[in-house]
Amino acid sequence: MMKATAFIVGPQDGAGAALTDMARMIGFASVLPYGGASLAESQSLHTPVCFFLFAAVPEIASLRQAAEAIRFCPSRRVRFSPMIYFSESPSAEAIAACINLGFDDIITMPFTHQRVAERMERQVGRTMTYFETSGYFGPDRRDRVTALRRPAESRLGGQFRRLEIVRSVLTGVNVIRDDHSA
């Protein structure tokens, strides 16, 4: 696939083991269990793009700590890394929770190698818009029906930061535009 690392967030057996196997089969340069943002920072020196692949869990809220550690990491390479959740039985509530935690993508079954590889490839080499508000950092989700509506995240007011980025497997994350708005 690409010179990128996949960090598997979740158990090392069951859904996590299946995700590990899939990441290896689609060709990540390395596949590692998630061991915190500092490990990801170190790894990003070797593979500038790190993917965080989250195994399905019964409660999305249990992902908050890991998702926030990634999204609010001081390292730009980690902070702007793709976070992808693999949902075994998608519900509108679970998808909304993932979106509001700043996930880049939610992949639902079936998890075919071709489908997953295509979704991973969408995360690199193209311009993406991220927003940062007092309560959110992640991809632009204002057009999503499931996204929460808060004044700071609307065009009607509130402070926000709009960033345009491009992820490159050679150079990592490049911020091509950074606008602050009040």
N, C-alpha and C positions, 0 to 999 in steps of 0.2 A: 504494500500500500504506500507507505511513505516513511521517511526518517522522522518518526514521532514516537513518543512513549505513551502507553496507555496505563493509567493508574486505575486499578479496580477498587471501587469503594463499596464495601460490603463484606459479607462473610466469605471465607476462603473455600467453603463447600457450597453445595447446592447452586443457587443462582449465581453466586460469585465465581464458582469454579467454571460454570458454563460460559460466563462472560470472559473469563481468562482464556479459555480454549478458543472462543470466537475471535478475540483480539489477536491471538497468535496466528490463527488461520487466515485472517484478512491482511496480515503482513505488517503489524507494528514493529518498529525496530526493537523495542523492549516492552515487556508487560510486567508490571510490578503491583504488589498490593499497596494501597494507599497507606502511607505512614505519616501523614501530616504535611502541612504546607512547606516546612523547611526541607524535607526530603525532595519535594517537587521542585523547590528552588534550586537545589543542588543538581538534580537531574536535568533541569532546563539548560544548564551550561553545556550538556552533551547533546541533547535533542531539544532544540529551541521551542518546539511545540509539544505540549503535554496535554493529552486528553484525559478527562476524569469521567470514567464510565461507572455509573451508579447502578448496582444490582437492585432489583425490585425488593421493596420492604412493605410490611403490613401498614406502617404509619409513615407518611411522608415527613411529618414533623421530626422524626428521628434523624433525618438527613441535614437538618438546619445547621448543626455545629460544623460539619464537614464542608457544607456548601458555603457558609459564611467565612470559614477559614481560607477557602480558595478565593472567593470573590473579593475579600478585603485584605488579601495578602499584599504586602508592600511591593513585591516583585511584579512588574508589569507582565512578564511571561506567564506567571501563574494566575494573576488576577483576571487576565483576559483569555484564559484557557477555556476550551470547549468543555462544558459540563453536560453530560447526556445521561438521561434516566431511561432505563429499560423497564417498561411497564408490562407486567404479565396480564393484568386485567384493568385496563384503563377506565377511569371514571372522570367525570368533569371536575370533581373536587380534587382528585389527585393531580390532574393536569394543571389546574389552576394553582395548586400549591407549588408545583415544580416551576411554573412560570414565575411566580412571585418570589421564589428563592433565587432566580437569576439563571435558570438552566437554559442552555442554548437549544436543546432539542429533547423531545420525549419520543422514544421509539417504542411502538407497540408490537405485539406479536403479529405475524410470524417474524422471528429474528433470522432471516436467511442471510447467508454471508454476503451475497451480492447487494441486497437491500441495505444492510448495515454499512458495508464499504461505501456505497454511494452517499449515504447520509453523512459519514465521516468526511468524505472528500468535499462536501459542501461547506465544511468549516474552515477550509484553507483556500488562499488564493483569490478571495473576493472581498469587496468592501462590506463591512458590517457596521451597523449603528448600535452603539451602547448608550444607555442613559444612567446617570447617577443622580439620585435624589436623597433626601434624608433617610428614606426607608427602603431604597432599592438600588441595586447595581446589577446590570445585566443587559441583555439584548433589548432592543426597542420592541415592546409588546403592546403598544397603545392600540393597535388595530385588532387585537385578539379579544374575542368575546369573553374568554375566561379570565382575562387580566383584571385585577382589581382596579377600580377607579378611585384615585386619590387626587386632591387638588394639586399637589406638587408634581404629579405625573401627567398632568393634562396640559393642553395648550392654553388653558384659561388662566393659569397663574402658578405661582410657587417657584422656588429656586430649583434649577436643575443644571446638569452638565451633560452635554451631548458630545459623544466622541465617535469618530469614524476610525475603524481599525482595519488592518489587513493582516492575517496570519500567514506567515511563510515558514515552510519547513527548514529553510536555510538561515533566515535571519530572525525568526521569532515573531513577536508582535510589533507591528509598526502603527503608531498613532498618526493618522494622516490629517486629522482635524480634531480640534478640541475647543468647543464653544461653551461658555458659561452664560447662563441666562438668569435674570432675577424677575 
